Amino acid sequence: MSFWSILSPEGPFQEKREEPAFFSDLNLDQLVEAITYPKKDYNLKPYYYSTVRNEECIRYRQEVFRDLEDPDVMRHIVLFTMQMSRVNRYERIIEKLPFEHHRKGWFLEAVLAYCEAVRELEQGLSNGRVSSGGLGEFREYLGNYVQSPEFQLLFTEAREVKKALGGIKYSLVIHPGKFSVRAYDGELDYTVEIERTFQKFREGTVKQYICGVRNNGGMNHIEAKILEFVARLHPEPFAALGQFFTRRNPFMDDVIRRFHREIQFYVAYLEFLDDFKRQGLPFCYPETSALSKEEEVRDGFDLALAAALRQSKGLVVCNDFFLEGPERILVVTGPNQGGKTTFARMFGQLHYMAALGCPVPARKARLFICDRIFTHFEREESVSDLRGRLQNDLLRIRDILLNATPESVLIVNEIFASTTLEDAVFLSRHIMERVVDLGALCVWVTFIDELSCLGRETVSMVGTVDPDNPNVRTFKILRRPADGLAYALSIARKHRLTYQQIKERVEP
C-alpha cells in the first residue's frame, strides 16, 4: 500500500519555513523553541509553523497523539528514533572520512543498523495497540516493506559482507620505524598470556593521564595503510564490500526516512507536556470545526507562561470562556497587571495549537479552526521611525482589516493607549464595528468599558481582584458586565470609604 506522511492523510505535507508574524506577540516563538530544542537536529520548527484547516487532518493527528500516549507504543518509537539517530550519525561520519575502505566499512554498519531498526519497529508496532489511521497505515506499509524482496536482499547482503570481513585474519609485524602486513599463518596469539603475566602488577583502577588525539572517524593514516595492505591480501571480501557500497548507496527507503523526522513532531510535543501533566495541569483534544464559531473552553491557560513559571514554581491560573449564538468578540477589561494580556495570548495559543492537531492546554475545549491569526500588540517606538505611535496603530490595524476574513482570529491588545480617551473611544468604536461587520472572532483587551456593550456580538470579560485587598490580582477573567466601578469599589471598601461605611462612621 502507499503511505505518504504521518502528518497528513492526503499526501506529502508542505511545511513552512518562515515563522508567522504573530508568533512573538503570543509568545509562540518561545513555546516552539522550548518544544523543539531537545530535538534540534531534526529541524522541527517548520512543522510548528504550518497549521492545517482540514478537520480530517486535525483528527488524523489527534489520533496519532492518542496512540503515542500509550507507553508501549511510545517506547517502540523512541527506540526506533535512537537507532535511526545512530544511522544518521554514521551517514555524517561517512561524508567526512578520507579513506576509501574506512568509508565503505561505516556504510556497511549504517545499513545493518538501519535494517535492525526497521525490523524491530515493525515487530513492535505489530504487537502494539495501534488504533490511529496514521500509525495503522504506516504499520501496514512497514510490514510490506520488511517482507519485500528488496529489503530482504539488502539485509542478507549486508550480513554476508559483514561475515566475510569478520572472518579475515592477518599478521602485523612491527619493526623500528616500519611495519609489514602478512597473511595469517597460524601464529600464536600471545595477548591472553601477556595480560595474565602482568595481571599481578595491577593495583586497581588508576586515573588515566594519557590524552587521546582525535582522528578521522577513529582511523589515522597508519591504520588506513594497514587496512589497504589487508585488502590486497584478501581482495574478495573487500571487492564485495565495494560492490555493495556502489549498488546499495543510497540504501534508505524515502518513506521511512520521512517518517523518522515527522514522528518527532509528536514525540517532542508529548515529551514537552510531561512535566506539566505531572504538575496536574490539564490538557485535552479539542472539538474543532471550520464552520461553527460557537466556542467553549474550560480551565484554559497560557502554555508559554506556564513554561516560564516552571523554574520559579509560580502558580498557573486557569480561565474559562465561551461564545454562543451571534457572539464573536470577547472584550476584556479590568485593572492593569490583572492577567488580561495573558488571557488574550491564551486565546491565540489555543486556536493555533488546535490547528496543529495538538492537545491544547485546557480541561475541555471546543474551537473554531481559523484561516489566519492577526495580532495588534503595543510596539516600542523607534527613533528612526518618523511616524508617531497613534499613526502606527492606525496603519497596522488598517492592514489587519484589509487582510482578515470572516474565518480569521483577531487579537487586539490595548490599542490607542497613546491618545486621549475621547479619541480612543471614537476610533475603537469604528474599528470594532468593522470587526463586527466582518464576523471574525476577536479578543479585544481595552481600558474602554463602553466597547463591551457595543452590541450582541460583544461579550464582556473582566479581570478581577481580591475583594478584601484590591492590590492583589486574582488573574481570573470572568464573564460579567464591565461597569467601570468594580475596581474602584474594591479600593473604597479597603479604605472604608463606601457610602455605607462612611455613613456608619458619621452617625452618632
N, C-alpha and C positions, 0 to 999 in steps of 0.2 A: 504494500500500500504506500501511498505518498504521504509524507509528513513534511510540513514546511517550518513551522515555528511554534515554540511553546508560549509565545507572547500573543499569537493571533491565530484564529482558526481559518483565516481567509487567505493565507499566503505569506510570503516574506514580510516581516514587519519593517516599516520605514521609520527609522529613528531620526530625531532632530539633533543637530549639532550645536545649536545656539541656545543659551539659557533664556527663557521667557522674560520679557521686560518687567513683569510684576513680581518676580521672584524675591528681590531684595525687600520690597515693601511688606511682603507676607512672611519674611524670614525663611522662605522655602530654600533659599541658597544655602543657609546654614544647615537646614534639615537634610537636604540632599547630600551635602558634604559629609555630614556625620554618618549617614546611611552607607554611602559608597566608599568611604575612606578605607575601611578594613579590606576591601577588595579592589583597591585602586588599579591593580594590574589588568582588570577586566574592562576598564573604561565604561562603567555603567551609567554615568550621568546622562548620556543621550537617551537612554531608556526612560529616565525620570523627567526628561524634557518633553516627552511625547505622549500626550493624552490621547484617548480614543473616545469617540462619541457613540460607537456602536454598542448597543446594550448586550448583544450576543457576545461580543469580545470581552466586555466587562465581566459577564457571568463566567466566561471561559477562564479568565484569570482568577476570579474568586474561587472557582472550583479547584484550580491548581494550588492556590494558597491553602485551602482546606486540607487537601491531600498532604501537603508538606507539614501541616501541623501534627500529623501522625509521626511520633518519634522514630518508628521503624522505617518509614519511607524517607524521612529526612536523613536518617543515618546512612542509608544507601547512597543518597545524593551527595552527602558530604564526603563519603569515602571515594566516590567517583570523582568529585572535584579535586581531592587531594592527589589521586592517581593521575588525573589529566594535567594537573599543575606540574607534576613531575615530567610528564611527556613534553609539555611546553618548555620547561626548563632545559630539557635535553635538546630540543629544537634550537633554542637560543645558543646553547653551547656549540652545536654543530656549525652555526653560522660564523663562529669566531675561531674555530680550530684551523691551524695552518697545515697540519699533517694529514695526508690523504687517508691512510689506514685508520688513524685515530678517529677521523671524522665519520668514516663508514661504520666503525665499531659503535660509536654513540648513536648513529642512525638505527642500527640493529636493536640497541637497547630501548630506543624510543618506540619502535614498532612493537616489541614484546610488551612493554609497559602499557601501550595503547590497547593491545588485544586483551590483556588481562583486565584492564579497567572496563572495557566494553562487556566482556563475558560476565564479570562479577555484577555489573549494574543490571544486565539482562536477567540474571538469576535472582537478584534482589527484588527487582520490580515484579517479576513473575510470581514470587512468593508473598509480595506485599499487598496491602489493602489499598489499591488504587481505584478511585471512582470517578475522577475528573476526565472529561473528554480529552484534554490536552495530554496528560501523562498516560492515559489509556492508549491513545493513538501512537504516542511515542514508544510505549512498551511494545505494541504490535510491530511497529517499524523496526525496533531494535531486535526483536525476536527473529524477524525475517532476515535481517542483516547478518546476525550471528550465524544463522543456518545457511547463508548463501555460499555458493562455491567460491566466490571472490574472497570473502573473509576467511573461510576455512583454509584456502590455499595460502593466503597471506600469513596466517598464524603457523601453519605447518612448515612453510618455507623458512620462516624466521627461526623456529625452534631447530630445524635441521642445520641451518647455517651456524647457529649458536653452539649446537652439539659438536659439529665438526671442528670449530675453532677451539672449543673447550678441551678437545682431545689432543691438541698439539703439545708435544714435549720437545724441549731443546736444551742444550747446554750452553751456558755463558761462561767463557773463560776470560778472566780479568788479568791483564798484565800491567806493569807500571807504565802509565800514560797511554794505554790502548786496551782493546778488548777484542774478542772474536766470538762468533756465534757458530755453533756446530750442531749437527744432528744428534739427537739423544741416542746414546749407545749403551743404555743400561747402567750408567754410572750411579753410584750410591748417593742418596740424598742425606747429607750429614746434619741437616737442620735440627732434627729432633735430638740427635746425640749432643750437639753443641749446646743447645738450650738446657739439656739435662745436666751437662757438665758444669755450666755456670750458674745453675739454679741456686746452689749453696751460697753464692756470693750476694744474692738478693737480700735486701734488708727492709723490704716493704716498699710501698709506693712513695716515690720522692718527687719533688717539684721538678718539672721539666723546664730547663732554661734554653733549650735549643729553639731558635726561631725558624719557623718554616718559611720558605720562599715560594710565593705563588707562581705558578706557571700556567701554560696554556691548557686548561682543562685537565690538569693532572699529569701531563706528559711534557718532558723537556726534550731538547734536540738529541740528546744522547739516547734516551729511551725510544725516540722516534726512529733513530738509526738502527737500534737493536730490532725493533719491530719490522723495519724494512728487510733486514737480513733474515729474520724468521720467515717472512713472506716468500723470500727467494727459496728457502729450504722446503717450504710447504705451499707450493703455488696453488694447489687445487682448492683448499678451503678459502684462501684469500680471493681467488678468482670467483668463487661462488658468492662471497661477500660483495665483491664489486658488481657482479651481475644483479644481485638482489637490490643493491643501492640504486642502480640505474633503472631497473624495472619497476621498483616499488616507490619511487620518490616523485610526487608526494603520496603518502600512504593513508591519510586520514579521510574518512567519509565527511563530506561537507555538512550533512545534516547533524551529525554527532558533534562536529566542531562548533557549529552554530548553537546547538542545544547546550553545550558546556558553558558558553558565555551567557546565553539568555536565561538559563535557570538561576544564575546568580542574582538576577533582578529580584526573584522571590526569596532566595536564601538570605541575601543581605538585609532585606526589609524585616523578615521574621526574626533574624538574629538581633536586629536593632530594637525590636519591640520586647525582647525577652526581659530586659531589666525593668521596663515599665510595668509589664504584667506581674512581675514579682512584687512590685510596689502596690499592686491592687488596682491600677488604673485600667479603665475599661476600653475595649476595642470591639468593633463589630463589623460585619459585612453589610453595607448599606443597601437598602432597596433603592434602585435607580430607575429613572425614567427620562427619556429625551423629549417627552411630551408634557407631562403633568408638572406644574410648578408649585403644587401643594407639598410643603416640606415639614419635616419634624425631626428634631434632634434632642436626645436626652443625654445629659451628662457629657456634653462635648467639651473638649479643651484644646488649647494651643499646644501642639506637639513640639514645636520648636522651643517654646518657653519651658515645657516640661524637661526637654533635653538640657537646657541651660541650667535648670534648677537641680539637676542630679547631684552636682558637686556640693552645693550648699544645703542639700536636703530640704529645699524650700517646698512649701505647700502648693499643690496644683489644685486650683479651683475649677470645678466643672459648671457649665451653664446649659440651659435649655432654650430652645426657640421653636416656633412653628409658624407656618404660613398656610392659610386656608382661603378658599374662595378667591376673591379678587386681590387679596393681599400680595404685594410684591416687594415692598420696601420696609426694612427694619430701620427705624430712626432711633439712634442710641444717644441718650443724653445723660447728664449726671456730673458729679464732681470730678475735678482733674485727678489723675493718677488713680482712678477708680476701676480700671480694667476695661474701659470702652474700646481702646485700640486693640487690646488683646482679644476681645470678643470679635472684632472685625477681622483680625488675622485668622482666628479660629474658623470663621465662616468661610473665608477664602481657601484655607488649607483643606477643610472638609470637602469642598467641591472639587478641588484639584486632585486630592488623593483618591476620591471616589472615581474620578475619570481615568485614573491609572489602573483601576481594578483592585486597589489595595484595601486591606482592613483600615477603617478610619478610627480616630480617637474619639469614641463616644460609646455609650451603652446601647443606644438604639439610634438609627438614622434612616431617614427617607429623603433622598436628594435628587434634585434636577441635574441632568448632565448638560452642562452648558457648552457652547461652541468656543467661547473665549472668556478670559477674565481680564478686567481692566481695573487698575487701581489709581487713586489720586491721593497720595500722602504728601505731607509737607516736605519741601526740598530746601536745603540750605542755600542762601543767596551767594552768588559768586561775584567777585569784584570785576570779572571780565564780562559779566552779563549786564548789558545796558538797560534791560527791562526790569521793572520793579516786581515785587512778589505778587501783587494783585494781577498784573498783566500776565505773568507766568501762569498763575492759577487759571485764568480765563482761557489762555491758549491751550493749556493741557486738557482742560475739561471739554473744550471745543473738539479737540482731536478725538477724545474718547467718544463723544456723542456722534461724531461723523463715522466712526468705525464700528461702534457697537450695534448689535442686532437684538431683536426680541429674545433670542436664545442666549444672550450674554449675561455675565455676572459683573456688577459694578460695585466697587468698594471705595467709598469716599470718606476721607478722614480729616476732619477739622479744616474744611475749605473756607477761604475768605477770612481767616483769623486776623489778617493784617489790615483790614479795613474797618470802617465804622459799623456799628450794629445795624443801623438803618440800611446801609448799602449791602451788608452781608445778608440781611433778611430779603431784600429785594432780589438780589442776584440768585440766592439759593432757591427761592420760590420758583423763579423762572426756570432754572435748570432742573429742579425736581419735577416740574410739570412736564418737561421734555422727557425725563426718565419714565414718568407715568405713562405718557403717550406711547413711548417705545415698548413698554411692557416687560422690560428686563428686570431680573432680580437685582436687588441692591441692598447694601448696608451703608447707612449714612451716619457717621459719627459727627455730632454737632453740639454747639452750645446754644442753639436757637430752638427753644421749645416749640415754637409755632409750627415748625416743619413736621412735627409728629402727628399733627391732626389735619394735614392738608387735604386728605380725602380717604376714601375707603381702601385705597391701595396702600396706605401707610400704617405701620404698626409701631407703637411707642414702646421702647425698651429703655429702662432707667438703671444706671449704676447706683448701687445702694451703699449706705454707710451704717455703722453700728449705731442704733438708736440712742444708746447711752453715752456714746463718745463719737461725735461726728468726725473727729480727726482720724478715726480708724475705718479704712475701707474694707468692705467685705469681699469685693471683687465679684459679687454676684450681680448679674444683669437680669432684671426682672421685667416681665411684660406688664406694664401699668402706665397710666397716663402721666405725661410729663407736665406737672402743674407749676414747675419752677419754684415751688415752696418747700419741697421735702428736705432739701439740704439745709436751707435757711431755718426751717422749723427745728431740725436736729440741733443746730448750733444754739438757737434760742432756748431750747429745752435744757441743753447742757448748762447754760449760764443762768437758768431760772428766770428767763425773760419772756416767756409766753404770756399771753393775756391772762390766763387763769392763774399762773404763778405770781405775776405782778399783783393781780387783784387780791390774792391771798395774803401777800406781804403788806399791802397798804391798808387792808381792812382792820379796824380796831378790834 
